[in-house]
């Protein structure tokens, strides 16, 4: 059974062709999960929160009439023409929509006889921007993060505002200047199409809605086929439940991030997700530490991480005020650098391409601040700034864990990604109690000291064929049934890289092959009975968390030579 193609709630198998081999998959957290896609970019779940996104006949009107069936930016006839009425005041469409946190509102627009369009999120904290569709420019903006206008051809532009507030309505209107009201004459027109409201700092690909919000990308129960580390072949990523305690993981300009002797330029450079939504941490001219931080009530083991890329400065540092420990990271060589005051429990750095690195540190924390800062050079975090130099940052994360997990986006509040569950593949006709092979090519996530199982079983531990790792000691174990006397354990060089493992059982004996070597034989065991399912756990507990490139079950035993060939790296 091979990770082949993701289907919501299922992980398809290659055989049998009747789909009885499919795994049941669940995660159930709303768009909290991410993966690295085949292009090497972080892929998120996306959602158009705006209902009737291109059915403007369902929107309210003030001083404007509408007509559909117009030629659009995408060569369709799905655009709309808005015509003002012979009245003085606003000329706009509006629709109710409650939203808060960091959002981006966008619409495609083209000049008619009028050339000024505005988009607005409003009620208690109005965010508005005016766009000149004849010049392709931003005329005026009051949005609190960013506004953009992007040509899409044939006189059409995508106009967007990013904002951080709580509002209840969305409006799109026409104007004669950077003010809403004017005296209409019944002939003023603009064209609009495809409105979208979404979480985050930038407008992404348009998603059509009618009466309900629509999601795309990494959905709640979609298995994640991950290409991290520059992999050409994906692996199934399975992780435990984690919460990102950072409330604004991408919007570092928000009030939750306190800037010390530094400032943030939002949307400064392309981030690891391929959008222009990474910030720049810019130092001021003081002779001190140049950083930003969020305060937390955090007691226990925590891992703090951020994606960072060199700017004028080539080092970033992470630091916990609570324990006075931190690390600097070299963003040119991609290496862990000097301690900041004292070392954390652990630190990691991972290459995400295009100059980006995911830097992390693990500490045992009390309440306090977690900092991200510039370094002048190796370990030098306090220095005379020049007022313009800095580094680029994206995707901050704080989680109660001894290791970093995949990125969890947060846009105004803490977000929880539920644990992945993948189980119940096959049935009694798929498996053979008398003989067979369980094969897996797997890598561990981290050293958390827990057994991580892949098993064929009948819903009980006693009747099972399983392999599992214990990453505290780089150990892989093969076990038939629940008795430790029926198992064999082998040390591997590194559990965090992919190891090929085959467990063969036949004639009351079993053999364990790892990376092309026969590592041990189990003799005189009691063979399992009633095998009817393949799980990434054992009897519903001790789930496998890690990466699985390939999992195969053979209903007949293979020879030693075949197993050696199968598991050779």
N, C-alpha and C positions, 0 to 999 in steps of 0.2 A: 504494500500500500504506500503510495507515493504522493506527497503534496503536489497536486497537479493544477487545479484551478479552484479559486475561492468561490463558494456559493454561500449566501447568507444562511447560517445555521447548519451547514454541512461542509465536510472536507471530503471531496470525491476520491475514490480509489481507482486504480487502473483496472483491476479485476476483483471480483467477477463483474461481467458486463451488465448483470441485472441490477447493479447498484446496491446489492445487499452488503457490500463491503464498505460503504460510505460511513465515515465517522459522523456522529452528532456533535456539533460544536456550539458553544455558548460563551458569551462574555457579559453581555447585558448592561454595559455602561454606555451612556449616550455620547458617542463621538469623542470619547476620551482617549482612545487608542491611536497610535501612529505606527508606521513602518517605514523602512527605507525601500523605495521602489526600484525597478530595474534601471532607471535613469540615475540612481544614486541620490535621490532627493527624498526628504522626509515627506511622507504622504499622510494627510489628515482626513478625518471625516469632515464633510462640508454640508451646510444646510442653508437653503433660502428660507428665511423666517417670514418673508413678506408674502401674504396670500394674494391670489389673483394678480400675479406678478406681471402678466401681460394681458389682463382683461380689464382695461381701464374703464370700461362701461360699468364695472362693479364698484368703482371708487366714487366718493363724494365729489361734488363740483362746486366751485365758487367762481362765478364770472367767466366761465369757460364752457364750450361745447366740444364734443369729441366725435371722431369718425374713424372707424377701423378700416382694414383692408388696404393699407398704404404700403408702398415699396419700402422694405427695411434694409438695415445694414448688412443682413445675412442673405440677401437675394430672395427673401421671402416676401409675402404680402401681409405680414403680421404687425406692421407698424401702425401708429395712430397719428392723426393730425389733430392738434388742439387749436381751437379758434376762440379768440376772446369775444366777449359780449360787449355791447355798447353801454358799459357801466364803468363807474369809477371805483377803484379799489383793487382787491386781489383778483388774480386770474390763475386758478390753480385746481389741481386734483388733490385729494387727500384720502387716506385710509387709516383706520384705527389699527395700532400695533404696539403692544407694550414691550419695551426692551430696555435693557440696562447693561452696564459694563462697556467693554470695548467692542464697537460695531463699525461696519462699513456699509454705507448706503450708496447705491449706484444706479444709473439709468443711461441708456443710449439715447442720444438726442441729435437733431439736425435742424439747422435754421430753416424757417419758412420766410414769411415777411417780417417776423421778429427774430432776433438773433441771441437774446439773453434768456437763459433757462436757469432756474434755481432748484436745488434739492435741499430738503430740510427734514430733520428730526426735531420734533417740538412737543411741548406742553409746559414742563417745568424748567428744563434746561435746554434752550433752543440751540441747535447746531445747524448752520446754514452756509451755503456757498453759492455764488453767482458765477456762471460760466458764459463767456462770449463765444458763440458757435460760429461766428464769421471769422474770428481771429484765432480760434482754437486755444484760448487762454482762460486763466482764472481771473475774473474781474474783481471779485472780492470774496473773502471768506471769514467766517466767524467760528468755524469748526475748531475744536480744541486739540486736534492732533494733526490732520493732514487733509489736503484736497488735491485731486488729480484730474486732468483732462487728457484723454488719449485718443488720437485719431484712429479710426478703424476703416477709413476709406469712403469715397463718394460723399464727402461732406458730413459724415456721421462721426460722432465722438462718444466715448464712454466717460461720463462725468461721475465723480465719486467724492464722498466725504467720509473720513474716519473720525470717530468721536468717542468720548468716554463719559456717559451720563445716563440718566434715567428719563425716558420719554414715553409718550403714549400714541403718537401719530407720526405718519410719514406723509410728506407733501412734495409734489412736483409742480412747478408753475413757470409762467413766462413773465418777463419784466422788460422795462425799457432802460433800466440802469441798475445799480446795485441797491435797489430798494424794491419792495414787493409791489406796491400799489401804483397804478397808473390809470389813465382814462382810455378805456378801450373803445374801438369804433366798429367792432364786429367783423373786422377783416384781418386782424393780427394772428399769425399762425406760427407754430413750431411743430416738429415731428418728434415723437418719443417711442421707445420700445424697450421691453425687457428690464424691468426694475428688480433690484435685489437688495436684501438686507441680510447681512451675515456677520458672524463673530470674526474678530480679527482686525488687523490694521490695513488690509488691502482688499480690493475687489478681485475675486477669483472667477473661474469660468461660470457662465450663467446657468442657472437651474430653473426650469419652468415650474410654476406652481398654479394650482387652482384654489380649491377650498381648504387645502392643508399644506403645511410646510413639507418640503421635499429634501431628502438627504442624498448625498453621493459620497464616493470615496470609501474610507474605512468605516464601515457601519458597525452597529452594536454587536452583531453576532457573525461578523465576517472574519474568517481565519486570516491571519497575517502571514503572507509569504514574503519573507524579508531578504533583502539583498545587501545588508550592512557589511562593512568591511571590504567593499569593492567586489563582492561575490558575483560571479557570472551565473551561478545556479542558486535559486532561492532556497531558503529553509523555512520550515514552519516555526514561528516564534510563539512560545507559550510562556506567560509570565503570571506571577501572583498579583493579587490586588495591591494597588498602591495609590496613594493620594499625593498630588502635587500641592504642597502647602503654600507655595507662592501664589499670590492672588492675581498678579499680572505678569505672566511669564514672558511676554514679548513687549509689552508697553512699559518700558523703563522710565518713560517721561511722566508716568502717573504719580499721584501723591503717595501711594503705598511705598514707592522707592524713594528713600531719602538720599539726596545728592550731597556729598561732602566734598567741597573744593573741586567740584566737577559739574558737568551738565550733560544732557542727553540730546542728541540729534536723532529724531525718529525717522524710520524708513530711509536710512542712509545708504544701504547697500543690499545686494541680493543675499538672502539668508540660505541656510541649508534646505529649506523647503522650496527654493526656486523663485520666491517672490521678493519684491523690494520692501521688506518689512523688518530688517535687522537694524538695531540702533547703534550709534557711535557714542562711546563713553569718552568725553572730552575733558581733559584736565584744565584747571585754571592756572593762574600764575603764582599761587602761594607755594611756599616751601613746606610741604606736608604730604600726607597720604591723599591720593585722588581716587575716590571710590564712591559707590552707592551701596545701600543696604536696605533690607527689610528686617523688622523686629519680629521675633517669634517667642511663644511660650513652648519650648521644645525640651523635653526631658527624656533622655534615652539615646539610642543609637540612630543617627541620621546621616544621610548622604545628600550633599549639596552639589549641584552641577550646573554648568552653563556651556553653551556653544560660544566659542571665541575665535576671532580671526585678527591677525595683525593689522594695524594701521601704521601710523608713524611710530607707535610703540610696538615692540615685538614680544612682550611678556604680559600675561595676565596673572593676577593672584586671587585666590579664594581664602577666606579667613573667617573664623568664628570668634566673635568678641567674648562669648561666654566662657570659652576654655583657653583662649589665647593661642590658637593653633591654626596654621594654614600652610599653603603651598603656592609657589609660583610655577608657571608653565611656559615653556618656550614655544611660541607660535610660529616659528620658522622651521625648527627641526622636529616639532611634534613630540617633545620629551617633557617628562616631569622634572622640574627644576628645584630650586632651593626651598628650604623651609622658611616660612614667615613666622618669626618668633620661635615656635616649636612645631614639631611635625604632627599632622593629623594621624588617625589610626591607619588610614590607607588613602592612596590617591591613584587616579587613573587618567589616561588621556587616550582618545580614540580619534583617528583620522576620518572625517566625513567628506573629504574632497573639497576642491576649490578653495583651499587655504583654511577651511574650518576644522576645528577640533572640539570634541566634547571633553571638557575638563571636569573632574569630580574629586571630592574629598569626603571621607567618612570620619565622623567624630562621635564621641559620647558627650552630648550637649546638655546644658541647662538653658534656661531662658536667656535670650540675647539676640544680637544682630549677626546676620550672615552677610559678609561683604564680597563684592566683586570690584577689583581695582586695577589700575594701570601700574606697570613696573617700568622704571627707567632702564634697568638692565637686570641681570640675574639676581633675584631676591631683593632688589632695591625698590622698595615700595613708598618710601618717603623722600621727596626730592622737589627741587624748584621746577614747577611746571612752566610751559611756554604759552599756555592759553589756547592752543589749537590742536595739539597732538592727542592721540588716543588709540583705542582699539575698538573693534566691532563685537557686539554681543547679541545673543539671541537665545531664547528658550531656557530661562532659568528654572530650576526644579529643586525642591527640598522634599525629601521623602523619608519616612520612618523605615529605614532599611540599612543593611550593612553593605550594600552595593547599589550602583545606579541602574535603573531600568529605563526602558524606552521613554521618549519624551511624551509628557501629558500637557497639552495646551490649557492655559487658564486665562480668562479674559475678564476678570473682576472678582472672582471668588475661587476658593480652593476647589479642585476637581479630583474625583476618584475614578480610576480605571479598575473595573472588576477583574477578578482572576479569570484566565482562560481555562475552559474545560473542553477536552476532546476525548470522546469515548464511544463505546458501544458499536464498534465496527464488526460486521460479520454476524454469523449465527452458527448453530450447531453443525450445519452442513459444510461450513468453511474450514473447520478445524479438525484435527486428528488427535485423539487421546493417546494413540500408540506411538506416534513418531511425528517429527516435524522440526522446523527451524524458525526461530524468531531472530530477525536481523534488524539492526538499527544503525544509522550513521548520525551521531548526536554530539552536541557540545553543551556543556553546562553554562549557566548564567554567571554563577559566582559561588563563593564559599559561604553557604548559609547553614551547613551542618545537618541538612535534612535529606533522608533517602528520597530519591526521585525515580519513580517507577514507570516502565513500559511493560505491559503484561498481556498475556493471553490467559483468561480465567473463566470461571463460571459464576462470577459475582462474589466469590470467597477467596481469601488468601490461601487457604489450605489446598484448593484445587487450582493451581496456577503454574504458568511458565513465565518467568520474569527476569528482566535485567534492570539494574538500577545503579546509580552512582552515589557515592558519598564523597562530596567534594572537599571535605575537611582534610582528607588524606589522599586525594587524587586516586580514589579507589573505584573500580567497577566490579559489581558482584552479579553472578548468575545464580538463580535459585529455582528449584523445583519444589512446589508446595510451600509450606510455612516454616519448615524446619531448617535451622541454620546448618544442620548436619548434611543437608542435601544441596549445599551451595559451594561455589568457588569464588574467591576474590582475587583480583589482580590490581597492581598499581600501574597507572599509566603516567606518561611524562607530563601531560597537561590535559586537564578535563575541559579547558575553555576553548580548545581547538577541537575540530571534528575527529572523533574516533569511530572506527568501524567495528561493530560487535556482532557476533553470531553465536547463539545458543542452540545446540543440536541436542535433541532427546530421542532415544530409541532403546528398546530392550532393557529397561530399568537402568540405563546409563545416560549421562549427558556430558557434553563437551563445550567449553567456552573458547572461542577464537576472538582475538582482539588484534586488529591492525596486522593481519597476515600471520599471526603466531598462535599455535595451540597453547593456551595458557593453563588449562587444567581440565581434569576429568572428574566427574561425579559418578560414583558407582553404587549399585545396590539401592537406588532410590525407589520410592513408591510413585508410580506414574500417575499423573493427574487424570481425572475423569470429568466428563460433562463440560468440556471447554466449549464456550459459545460466544465469546466476545474478545475483542482486542481493544485495550484502553491505554491512554496515557496516564495511568494511575494503577493502583492495585486495590480491587474491591471498593472503589470509590474514595480511597484515602491515599495519602502520600503521592500527590500528583507530580507528574513530570513537568518541571519548569526548565526551559532551555531552548535550544534550537535543534530541530530534527530535519535533516536533509532528505532522509529516506528511511522508511520502515516497511519491511516485507515479511510476510508469513508464507512459509512453504509447508504444505500438508504432508510432505514426505521428507525424510532425512537426507541430507547431502553428505557426500564423502568428505574426508579430511581435505583432500586436494581442492575440492570445490569450495569448501569453506575458507581455505587459505586464499584462493583466488578472489572470492567474494569480498573478503575483509582487507585485502592488501591495499594500503594507501597509495 
